[in-house]
Amino acid sequence: MNRAPLIFLGVFAALAFSWAGLVLAPQIQIGGQGQKLVQGGDTLYPARRSGMAQQGAAVYVSLGCVYCHSQQVQPREWGYDNARGWGKRRSVAQDYLFDEPVQLGARRVGPDLSNVGLRFTNETFFLEFLYNPQMHHPGSTMPPFPFLFDRRRIGKTPSPDALKLPQQFAPEAGYEVVPKSGARKLAAYLVSLQSEAPLFEAPWPKAKRTNAPPAALDTNAPPGTATNAAPATNASAAAATNAPTK
Ligand code: HEC
């Protein structure tokens, strides 16, 4: 008996099924995503980046920031990104609509940058940080990127764009440090990294209703130990009980 047609059909069906599962289904689910109205229906999310910020994305890619920085807020069950202050909600496909290529990152030598534009909102901070991270975070292991800046002799008048550096980071007298266009684009891109808008598929976590005083900080400590509340009694922990300690 000739089984060739049967084998052919079997192989065809197997390939067709995997294609449908791996290509077609994701395409139907997220392939047609577009901007959505959020926040009371008056803002489109994600916002398109400005031209400067878009070019900054290319600088980000070219400098390999992705080797040390991720751009994905992990859900709470998998880590504590929320507690670290990296984002109010997990990242979803919608967040990356205008990213090409997407800079997810796999390693976290430094903090996640998905929402860095909400943590630091002005470009000056980013310019100074790129020029020398030590200025803002002494002891930082982030490498400086001085080649993004021009160190040049001050002309008739100092450049209005020159960084205002504290004494120990400033160049010698008569010189100034001016960001090149790459630095300014990169800073614009970093400010544009804001992906916290609440979405249907990723709403902000609801605050738990409790009568207990709010814990000051979300920490990794097991529940019960993490509180800044003053002890209910002035007695020391050991004295508070009469039970023999042994
Ligand atoms: C070798 C690893 C490494 C590379 C490459 C790197 N960074 Fe960092 N970055 C770090 C570390 C570590 C920190 C945390 C430093 C600190 O806070 O002291 C950091 C912090 C930052 C911060 C501050 C974030 C925050 O929340 O405090 C920004 C912004 C940043 N990096 C941007 C960049 C950009 C843009 C690039 C590419 C041009 C880049 N980094 C490349 C390691 C790196």
Boltz pocket constraint, residues with backbone or C-beta under 6 A from the ligand:
constraints:
  - pocket:
      binder: B
      contacts: [[A, 59], [A, 60], [A, 63], [A, 64], [A, 65], [A, 66], [A, 67], [A, 68], [A, 69], [A, 109], [A, 110], [A, 111], [A, 112], [A, 116], [A, 119], [A, 126], [A, 129], [A, 133], [A, 137], [A, 138], [A, 139], [A, 140], [A, 141], [A, 142], [A, 143], [A, 145], [A, 186], [A, 190]]
      max_distance: 6.0
